[in-house]
Amino acid sequence: MPLGKTYRQVLDASPDQVELVLDIPSFAGGENTVGQDQELKSNEARVIENWDSDSLGGMIRSKGFTSIATGGATYSTAPDGMLHHYEGTSTRDYVVIGGDLARINGSSITQTDATKFTSGTLTCGLSAGNRAWFTNSTNNLKYTTIAGSVTIPTSVPPSARERIYYHKSRLIAEGGGVTLYGSRAGTGNWHASADTWSASGDAWSIDLPDLTQGCVPGFPSGGQITVFTKFGAYAITGMPNVAQNFILGSHGCSQPYSIQLGSEGVYLFSLYPTLGVFLWDGSTWINLTVNETWVSTVSLTNRCFGVYSENKYRFLYNDNTSGQTYPNKCRIYDAKWGRWMDRTINSSVGDNFGIPMLRTKVGNELYVASSRNDVIYQMEDTS
């Protein structure tokens, strides 16, 4: 660099267009190390682990995670479901574990109803109509309240569905088949009617060309339900006289629990027609993993989960090169800066993360269940 010249002056004076590539040595830190995180040996760079971007080129240490509750009853399996439920101003955090319905009770997991669900079966929960609803592939729709016990409604969908949603005063059920079901419109007390899921009572159903793989009610327009199959997406409109329309240029979903609606649009993991994590903003399908080699290591036969909060999409998955069968990786896409980060779990903890739960009524706290033990963690807390 000539004396008295700045980098900008040299670049501006160049007769040819200059492409500047800035290679920033990265850091290893977070929970894994305590001292000397930012000291680099000569000509050495490190992987960005447990650091978050706070500005262009600036990083801060990621927040940690703390054990919130452990197995108060005699459990030996990892949780199959979690739900943050609220009734007015009251909240309760439920856990489906070992076939039982339990709750996070202070620092322990306390059983509320025994053997209500099939152990080992992924269970979807929904807080709607002052009731906590649960469903899975073998246990058709059930509900409970904070003061009550698990109850089977008078009427349930004709076939057990894997996932449940709430849209336009209706319950929407899908997964494990080609049929999407919509209940009668109501205030949440659907159990009181014997024809809740009967077309004679303004309920509806529609068959898609392939198995459904998750849906997003109310996106991209309020009256629409976007339903995914493995090979594409469909717009469902016109309740109760519903119709389906294939969304041209759409991508399918290969991991239903990866689907998350964020401020930027819908995030999902896709295999067809292109492998990757995609963001659909309602008009454009954006591949967020074009230059990410890790996406090819996502196991398609093990559980994957997505969770979104504060402009960050977190993708928890099993690395098929690791020799393990449970979620053992967490990748975070920061929409503010358009980059991925890798969260490494403290080896002294000895657990790996599984089902996430966002406590929307309690400061947006993020809880994540261990995928191996009966432990619930608060992720990204300030400890």
Residue pairs with C-beta under 8 A, 6 or more apart in sequence:
1 7
1 10
2 10
11 18
11 20
22 57
23 45
24 57
25 40
25 44
25 45
25 46
26 45
26 46
26 47
26 48
26 51
27 37
27 38
27 46
27 48
27 49
27 51
27 59
28 37
28 46
28 47
28 49
28 50
29 37
29 38
29 49
29 50
29 51
29 61
30 49
30 50
30 51
30 61
30 62
30 64
30 343
30 344
31 50
31 64
31 65
31 344
31 345
31 346
32 49
32 50
32 344
32 346
32 347
37 61
40 46
47 342
48 59
48 341
48 342
49 341
49 342
49 343
49 344
50 61
50 62
50 343
50 344
51 59
51 60
51 61
51 62
51 341
52 59
52 60
52 61
52 62
52 332
52 334
52 341
53 59
53 334
53 336
53 337
53 339
53 341
54 60
56 337
62 341
62 343
62 380
63 380
63 381
63 382
64 380
64 381
64 382
64 383
65 368
65 377
65 378
65 379
65 380
65 381
66 377
66 378
66 381
66 383
67 375
67 376
67 377
68 104
68 107
68 367
68 376
68 377
68 378
69 104
69 105
69 106
69 107
69 108
69 109
69 375
69 376
70 107
70 108
70 109
70 373
70 374
70 375
70 376
71 108
71 109
71 373
71 374
71 375
72 102
72 105
72 108
72 109
72 110
72 111
73 100
73 102
73 109
73 110
73 111
75 97
75 98
75 100
75 109
75 374
76 98
76 374
77 97
77 98
77 119
77 120
77 374
78 97
78 326
78 354
78 369
78 370
78 371
78 372
78 373
78 374
79 95
79 96
79 97
79 354
79 355
79 369
79 370
79 374
79 376
80 96
80 97
80 117
80 119
80 120
80 121
80 122
80 123
80 136
80 355
81 94
81 95
81 96
81 117
81 122
81 123
81 124
81 125
81 134
81 136
81 355
82 93
82 94
82 95
82 96
82 125
82 355
82 356
82 357
82 367
82 369
82 376
83 93
83 94
83 125
83 126
83 127
83 132
83 134
83 357
84 91
84 93
84 127
84 357
84 358
84 359
84 360
84 361
84 362
84 367
85 91
85 92
85 93
85 94
85 125
85 127
85 132
85 146
86 92
86 127
86 361
87 130
87 131
87 145
87 146
88 130
90 146
91 359
91 361
91 362
92 103
92 132
92 146
93 103
93 104
93 357
93 359
93 367
94 101
94 102
94 103
94 104
94 112
94 125
94 132
94 144
95 101
95 102
95 103
95 104
95 109
95 369
95 376
96 102
96 117
96 123
96 125
96 134
97 109
97 374
98 119
99 114
99 115
99 116
99 117
99 118
99 119
100 111
100 112
100 113
100 114
100 115
100 116
100 117
101 111
101 112
101 113
101 116
101 117
101 134
101 144
101 150
102 109
102 110
102 111
102 112
103 109
103 110
103 112
104 367
104 376
109 374
109 376
112 144
112 149
113 144
113 149
113 150
116 139
116 142
116 150
117 123
117 134
117 136
117 139
118 136
118 138
118 139
121 136
121 137
121 138
121 139
122 136
122 137
122 162
122 257
122 303
123 134
123 135
123 136
123 139
124 134
124 135
124 136
124 162
124 163
124 164
124 175
125 132
125 133
125 134
125 164
126 132
126 133
126 134
126 164
126 165
126 166
126 171
127 133
128 166
128 171
128 188
129 166
129 186
129 187
129 188
129 189
129 190
130 145
130 188
131 143
131 144
131 145
131 188
131 189
132 143
132 144
132 145
133 141
133 142
133 143
133 164
133 171
134 141
134 142
134 143
134 144
134 150
134 164
135 141
135 142
135 160
135 161
135 162
135 163
135 164
135 173
136 160
136 162
137 160
137 161
137 162
137 175
137 176
138 160
139 160
140 152
140 156
140 157
140 160
140 161
141 152
141 153
141 156
141 157
141 160
141 161
141 164
141 171
141 173
142 150
142 151
142 152
142 153
143 150
143 151
143 153
143 191
144 150
144 151
151 191
153 190
153 191
153 196
154 191
154 192
154 193
154 194
154 196
155 190
155 191
155 193
155 194
155 195
155 196
155 197
155 198
156 196
156 197
157 173
157 181
157 197
158 179
158 181
158 197
158 205
159 176
159 177
159 179
160 176
161 173
161 174
161 175
161 176
161 177
161 181
162 174
162 175
162 176
162 256
163 173
163 174
163 175
163 214
163 215
163 256
164 171
164 172
164 173
165 171
165 172
165 173
165 174
165 215
165 217
166 172
166 217
167 182
167 217
167 218
167 225
168 185
168 217
168 223
168 239
169 185
169 186
169 187
169 188
170 182
170 183
170 184
170 185
170 186
170 203
170 239
171 182
171 183
171 190
172 180
172 181
172 182
172 183
172 215
172 217
172 225
173 180
173 181
173 182
173 183
174 180
174 181
174 212
174 214
174 215
174 227
175 212
175 213
175 214
175 256
176 211
177 211
177 212
178 207
178 208
178 209
178 210
178 211
178 212
179 205
179 206
179 207
179 208
179 212
180 205
180 206
180 207
180 208
180 212
180 215
180 225
180 227
180 236
181 197
181 203
181 204
181 205
182 203
182 204
182 205
182 239
182 240
182 242
183 190
183 196
183 197
183 203
184 190
184 193
184 195
184 196
184 197
184 198
184 201
184 202
184 203
185 202
186 193
186 196
190 196
193 201
195 201
195 203
196 203
197 203
199 205
199 240
202 240
203 240
204 239
204 240
204 241
204 242
206 236
206 242
206 243
206 244
208 227
208 229
208 234
208 244
209 229
210 229
210 230
210 231
211 229
211 230
212 227
212 228
212 229
213 228
213 229
213 230
213 252
213 253
213 254
213 255
213 256
214 227
214 228
214 253
214 256
214 257
214 258
214 259
214 268
215 225
215 226
215 227
215 228
215 236
215 259
216 225
216 226
216 259
216 261
216 266
217 225
218 224
218 225
219 226
219 261
219 265
219 266
219 282
220 226
220 265
220 282
220 283
223 237
223 239
224 235
224 236
224 237
225 235
225 236
225 237
226 233
226 234
226 235
226 236
226 247
226 266
227 233
227 234
227 236
227 244
228 234
228 252
228 253
228 256
228 259
228 268
229 252
229 253
230 252
230 253
230 254
230 271
230 272
231 252
231 272
231 273
232 246
232 247
232 250
232 251
232 252
232 272
233 246
233 247
233 250
233 251
233 252
233 253
233 280
234 244
234 245
234 246
234 247
235 244
235 245
235 247
236 242
236 243
236 244
237 243
237 245
249 285
250 280
250 285
251 268
251 270
251 272
251 273
251 274
251 278
251 280
251 285
252 270
252 271
252 272
252 273
253 259
253 268
253 269
253 270
254 269
254 270
254 271
254 272
254 300
255 268
255 269
255 298
255 300
255 304
255 306
255 317
257 303
257 304
257 305
257 306
258 267
258 268
258 269
258 277
258 304
258 305
258 306
258 315
259 266
259 267
259 268
259 306
260 266
260 267
260 268
260 306
260 307
260 308
260 313
261 267
261 308
262 308
262 311
262 313
262 335
263 311
263 335
264 279
264 281
264 311
264 335
265 279
265 280
265 281
265 282
266 279
266 280
267 277
267 278
267 279
267 288
267 306
267 308
267 313
267 333
268 277
268 278
268 280
268 306
269 276
269 277
269 278
269 298
269 304
269 306
269 315
269 317
270 276
270 277
270 278
271 300
274 287
275 289
275 295
275 296
276 287
276 288
276 289
276 290
276 292
276 295
277 287
277 288
277 289
277 292
277 295
277 313
277 315
277 333
278 285
278 286
278 287
278 288
279 285
279 286
279 288
280 286
288 333
288 340
289 295
289 340
292 340
294 319
294 329
294 331
297 319
297 320
297 321
298 304
298 317
298 318
298 319
298 320
299 317
299 318
299 319
299 320
302 317
302 318
302 325
302 326
302 327
303 318
303 326
303 327
303 354
303 355
303 371
304 315
304 316
304 317
304 318
304 327
305 315
305 316
305 317
305 327
305 354
305 355
305 356
306 313
306 314
306 315
306 316
307 313
307 314
307 316
307 356
307 357
307 358
307 366
308 314
308 358
309 358
309 364
309 366
310 364
311 334
311 335
311 336
312 332
312 333
312 334
312 335
313 332
313 333
313 335
314 330
314 331
314 332
314 333
314 343
314 356
314 366
315 330
315 331
315 332
315 333
316 327
316 329
316 330
316 353
316 354
316 356
316 368
317 327
317 329
317 331
318 324
318 325
318 326
318 327
318 328
318 329
319 328
319 329
322 328
322 329
324 352
326 352
326 354
326 371
326 372
327 352
327 353
327 354
327 371
328 345
328 352
328 353
328 371
329 342
330 342
330 343
330 345
330 353
331 340
331 341
331 342
331 343
332 340
332 341
332 342
332 343
333 339
333 340
333 341
334 340
334 341
345 351
345 352
345 353
351 370
351 371
351 372
351 373
351 375
351 377
352 370
352 371
352 372
353 368
353 369
353 370
353 371
353 377
353 379
354 368
354 369
354 370
354 371
355 368
355 369
355 371
356 366
356 367
356 368
356 369
356 379
357 366
357 367
357 368
357 369
358 364
358 365
358 366
358 367
359 365
359 366
359 367
365 378
365 381
366 378
366 379
366 380
367 376
367 377
367 378
367 379
368 376
368 377
368 379
369 375
369 376
369 377
370 376
370 377
